[in-house]
Structures are given as C-alpha cells and as structure tokens.
Amino acid sequence: MTVAGVVAFVSECMTARLDAQLDGGLFGFTERWRLRAILDDGARVEIGAVARGGESQKGRWLLQLTGKGCGLVDDWPSLQSFLEDLGAEVSRVDLAVDFLHGEHTVDDVLSLYEQGAFTSRGRTPDLDIQGAWHQSGVKGRTVYVGKLKNGKTLCVYEKGRQLEDYTSDWTRYEVRLGNRDRTIPLDVLTNPDRYFVGAYPALAGMLEAAAQEVPTCKAETQATLAHLTYHAKRCYGKAFNQVMQSSGCSAADLVEELRVIGVPKRLDPGNPAGLYWPELQAEIRRKAA
C-alpha cells in the first residue's frame, strides 16, 4: 500500500480530484500528507490528511477527512468497503443534523435534559453551557451533553449566529463519537442516521424535521458569502469607487484585478446548486438594514 494508492482510491469516491503534499508529522506519525481537493477552477482546498510512520504506530496508518472532505464524498459504500478490506477502525466521527428554522433549539436541549431524556442505563451525562445566554440575538449559544473524553458528546449550537446572522434560527445538533471504551463500526459511514439517533434517547424522532443536505449547504454558502461581501463593501466600498473614479477602469477590470482563484477557509469547496445572485443580494441588503 502506498500513499499515492490511498489518495487515488479516496479521490475516486469524491466529486473532486485530490493531491497530497508531505508536510511534517501528525499525532505521533512521522509523515503527514495533506490532502487537497482540486476544484474545477484550479483552486486547492485542504480536506484532510494521510499519516504514517513512527515506531510507536507499529505500522498503522491514519486517514482523516474534515467536514469539507466528507461533503465531497459521493460514494460512501465504496470507501467503507475499502477501509473494511484494510481492517481499519474509526477513532472519531462527528454526525451533524441541521434545523434551519429552529425546529429544535438549544433551549430544547435544556428542557429535555431536565426531563431526563438524556439519561441512559440510569446514568445522566454531564451538561455544560457556553456562549451569550444573557445577550439574546447578539451571539450564539452552545450546549454540551456528555464529554468526548468519555467517548460520546452532543454539541448543540446556533449555527446561524456562528455565521454572524443574528436573526437566524438555524441550530445544529452534532453527535461526536470517539473510540475510547467503545467500538465505532464502519457502518457509521453509510448509515449515520442510526448512530445519531442512537447516541441519546432524546434524539429519537428528530430526523424528520432535519434540513436536507443541499438546502443546508446552500444556506451556509449564501450566509457566508453575504457576510463576506457585506463587509468587503463596508470596509472597502469607497476605495473601490475611488479607484474607478481616479483610474477610469471598469468594474469588470477592478473585479478581475482583485479576484483571487480559491475558496475562503470558512466555505465548503464547490458551489451548491440553486444559489442565485438576487438571493445573495437580498441577504447582503438584509445585513445592511
């Protein structure tokens, strides 16, 4: 098995080509190969890593995919089969479910916790709250149920406010599983819903209200681009105008001079279907209101 072979196979399971760049070590492995997705416009976005080497690792390898990387996978069954053939084990997985219109909120988590809906086998997990709980509409709030160091936690946070849309009801429920004192089956890659609802009794039945993948991706892309464009206008709009007035350049020439081929770090690679300029304009104007 070679790094090039692993990268080639993972690339076959994705909607983008991958390349790998050697860059130091990772988690005790002596070699870390950064995985980058090559997009249609030639931009490269880091989406994970392959690591190997080191006496303490005893011949083991590591394949790590970020949320952006997982979003590019369109053939999970083949990737699962590949890992099964290698005898691979899952050491960490995050399973996220989005409620774009606040069908389930951070406040609901506290109510469910008080009702004992997170108690399992007579054990009640720890509860931790963070964020601006006394500043409604200003900053996001987060609730943690359980501890990842014990192998399982639920993180619920106001995703819309994280994207600096302070009127948004978008809430993300994220189950985080680690392999301490438990085995995470590779089946989690192709049947994630089962492991999400099975993490805590309180989560059973929530998936019916969850947002679909494409609307969620579209909402996040639209909110992020609107935020970036609004602040570009706020901070540099007058400068752009003065450049055009002073130099006589066209708007197209100015945009082409300023444009950098690539994807902002906070944005997932690729463009979701159905994102239209009038919708983005409306989002920008709403932020300016």
C-alpha positions in Angstrom: 0.0 0.0 0.0 1.3 3.4 -0.9 0.2 7.0 -0.2 -0.4 7.6 -3.9 -2.7 4.5 -4.0 -4.7 5.6 -1.0 -5.1 9.1 -2.3 -6.2 7.8 -5.8 -8.8 5.5 -4.3 -10.3 8.1 -2.0 -10.3 10.5 -4.9 -12.4 8.0 -6.9 -15.0 8.2 -4.1 -15.3 12.0 -4.3 -16.6 14.6 -6.7 -13.2 16.3 -6.9 -9.6 15.2 -7.7 -7.1 15.0 -4.8 -3.5 15.6 -4.4 -1.2 15.1 -1.4 1.6 17.1 0.0 4.1 15.9 2.6 4.2 18.3 5.5 5.7 17.2 8.8 4.0 14.7 11.2 0.7 14.2 13.0 -0.4 12.6 16.2 2.8 10.7 16.6 3.1 9.7 13.0 6.3 10.9 11.4 4.8 11.6 8.0 1.7 13.7 7.4 0.4 14.1 3.8 -2.0 17.0 3.5 -5.0 16.1 1.2 -6.2 18.8 -1.0 -9.2 18.8 -3.4 -8.5 20.3 -6.8 -11.6 22.2 -7.9 -12.7 23.0 -11.4 -11.2 26.5 -11.4 -7.8 25.1 -10.3 -8.1 26.1 -6.6 -6.9 23.7 -4.0 -8.7 23.2 -0.7 -7.4 21.2 2.2 -9.8 18.5 3.2 -7.9 16.0 5.4 -4.7 14.1 5.7 -3.0 10.7 5.4 -0.4 9.9 8.0 2.1 7.0 8.5 5.5 6.1 10.0 6.9 6.1 13.5 7.9 3.1 15.7 5.1 3.8 18.2 2.5 3.4 15.4 3.5 -0.2 14.7 2.7 0.0 11.0 -0.6 1.8 11.4 -1.9 4.5 9.0 -4.3 7.4 9.6 -6.9 8.7 7.2 -8.5 11.9 8.3 -11.3 13.8 6.5 -12.6 17.1 7.6 -16.3 18.2 7.3 -15.4 19.7 3.9 -13.8 16.5 2.8 -16.8 14.4 3.9 -19.1 16.8 1.9 -17.2 15.9 -1.3 -17.7 12.1 -0.8 -20.4 10.7 -3.1 -19.6 7.0 -2.8 -19.5 6.1 0.9 -20.2 2.4 0.3 -17.0 2.0 -1.8 -15.0 3.9 0.8 -16.4 1.8 3.6 -15.5 -1.4 1.7 -12.0 -0.2 1.1 -11.5 0.5 4.8 -13.0 -2.8 5.8 -10.6 -4.6 3.5 -7.7 -2.9 5.2 -9.1 -3.8 8.7 -9.4 -0.1 9.5 -11.1 1.2 12.7 -12.9 4.5 13.2 -11.4 6.5 16.1 -13.5 9.7 15.8 -16.6 10.7 13.9 -18.9 13.7 14.0 -22.5 13.4 12.9 -24.3 16.7 12.3 -28.0 17.4 11.8 -29.3 20.9 10.9 -32.6 22.5 11.8 -32.6 25.6 9.6 -35.8 27.1 11.0 -35.3 26.3 14.7 -37.4 23.1 14.7 -35.2 22.0 17.6 -33.1 24.6 19.5 -30.5 24.9 22.3 -33.3 25.7 24.7 -35.0 22.4 23.8 -31.8 20.6 24.9 -32.0 22.1 28.4 -35.7 21.2 28.7 -35.1 17.6 27.5 -32.1 17.3 29.9 -34.3 18.4 32.9 -36.9 15.8 31.8 -34.3 13.1 32.0 -34.4 12.5 28.2 -30.6 12.1 28.1 -30.4 9.6 30.9 -29.5 6.1 29.8 -29.0 3.0 31.9 -29.5 5.0 35.0 -26.7 7.4 34.1 -27.2 11.1 33.5 -24.4 12.7 31.3 -22.7 16.0 32.2 -24.2 19.2 31.0 -22.2 22.3 30.0 -23.5 25.6 28.5 -21.4 28.3 26.8 -22.0 31.5 24.9 -24.1 34.6 25.3 -27.1 33.2 27.2 -27.9 36.7 28.6 -27.5 38.6 25.3 -30.3 37.4 23.2 -29.8 38.0 19.5 -26.2 39.1 19.8 -24.0 36.0 19.9 -24.5 32.3 19.6 -25.2 29.8 22.4 -23.8 26.3 22.8 -24.9 23.3 24.9 -22.7 20.2 25.5 -24.2 17.0 26.8 -21.6 14.4 27.8 -17.9 14.5 27.4 -15.9 13.4 24.4 -13.1 12.1 26.7 -15.7 9.5 27.7 -16.3 8.6 24.1 -19.6 10.5 23.4 -20.9 14.0 23.5 -23.7 16.0 21.9 -22.8 19.6 20.9 -25.8 21.8 20.0 -25.1 25.4 18.8 -26.7 28.2 17.0 -25.1 27.8 13.6 -26.7 30.9 12.0 -25.3 33.1 14.7 -21.9 31.5 14.3 -22.1 32.7 10.7 -22.9 36.2 12.2 -26.5 36.1 11.1 -28.0 37.2 14.4 -31.6 36.8 13.3 -31.2 33.2 12.2 -32.9 30.3 14.0 -30.5 27.8 12.4 -29.4 25.3 15.0 -27.0 22.4 14.5 -27.1 19.2 16.6 -23.8 17.4 16.4 -23.1 14.0 17.9 -19.3 13.4 18.4 -18.2 9.8 19.0 -14.7 8.7 20.0 -13.4 5.1 20.3 -12.5 5.3 24.0 -14.2 2.3 25.7 -16.3 1.7 22.6 -16.0 0.4 19.0 -17.4 2.6 16.3 -18.5 0.3 13.4 -17.5 1.3 9.9 -21.2 1.1 9.1 -21.4 4.6 10.6 -20.2 5.9 7.2 -23.2 4.6 5.3 -25.8 4.6 8.0 -25.1 7.7 10.1 -28.7 8.4 11.0 -28.8 5.2 13.1 -25.8 6.3 15.2 -27.1 9.8 15.5 -30.5 8.9 17.0 -28.9 6.1 19.0 -26.5 8.3 20.8 -29.1 9.6 23.3 -32.8 8.8 23.9 -33.6 12.4 23.4 -32.6 12.4 19.8 -35.0 9.7 18.7 -37.5 11.1 16.2 -35.6 14.4 15.5 -34.5 13.5 12.0 -38.0 14.0 10.4 -37.6 17.8 11.0 -34.0 18.0 9.8 -32.9 20.0 6.8 -31.9 18.2 3.6 -28.2 18.2 2.6 -28.5 20.5 -0.4 -30.6 23.2 1.3 -28.3 23.2 4.3 -25.2 23.6 2.0 -27.0 26.4 0.1 -28.0 28.2 3.3 -24.4 28.1 4.7 -22.9 29.2 1.4 -25.4 32.0 1.0 -25.0 33.3 4.6 -21.2 33.1 4.4 -20.8 34.9 1.0 -23.3 37.5 2.0 -21.3 38.2 5.2 -18.0 38.4 3.4 -19.5 40.6 0.6 -21.2 42.9 3.0 -18.0 43.6 5.0 -16.0 44.0 1.8 -18.4 46.7 0.8 -18.5 48.3 4.2 -14.7 48.3 4.6 -13.5 48.9 1.0 -16.5 50.1 -1.0 -15.4 53.7 -1.1 -11.9 52.6 -2.0 -13.2 50.6 -4.9 -15.3 53.6 -6.1 -12.3 55.9 -5.9 -10.1 53.5 -7.9 -12.7 53.5 -10.6 -13.1 57.3 -10.5 -9.4 58.1 -10.5 -8.1 55.5 -12.9 -11.1 55.1 -15.3 -11.0 51.4 -15.0 -14.2 49.4 -15.5 -16.0 47.4 -12.7 -15.1 44.3 -14.6 -11.4 45.3 -14.7 -11.4 46.1 -11.0 -13.1 42.8 -10.1 -10.7 40.8 -12.2 -7.7 42.6 -10.6 -9.0 41.9 -7.1 -10.3 38.4 -7.6 -8.2 35.5 -6.2 -8.8 32.0 -7.5 -9.6 29.9 -4.4 -12.2 29.2 -1.7 -12.5 31.1 1.6 -11.5 28.9 4.5 -14.9 29.1 6.1 -16.7 27.9 3.0 -17.1 24.4 1.8 -15.5 23.6 -1.6 -17.7 23.6 -4.6 -20.8 25.7 -5.4 -24.2 24.3 -4.2 -26.9 24.1 -6.9 -29.6 26.8 -6.7 -27.5 29.7 -5.4 -28.7 32.8 -7.3 -27.4 36.4 -7.4 -30.7 38.0 -6.5 -31.0 35.8 -3.4 -27.4 36.7 -2.4 -28.2 40.4 -3.0 -31.2 40.2 -0.7 -29.1 38.6 2.0 -26.5 41.3 1.7 -29.1 44.1 2.0 -30.7 42.4 5.0 -27.4 42.5 6.8 -27.0 46.2 5.9 -30.5 47.0 7.2 
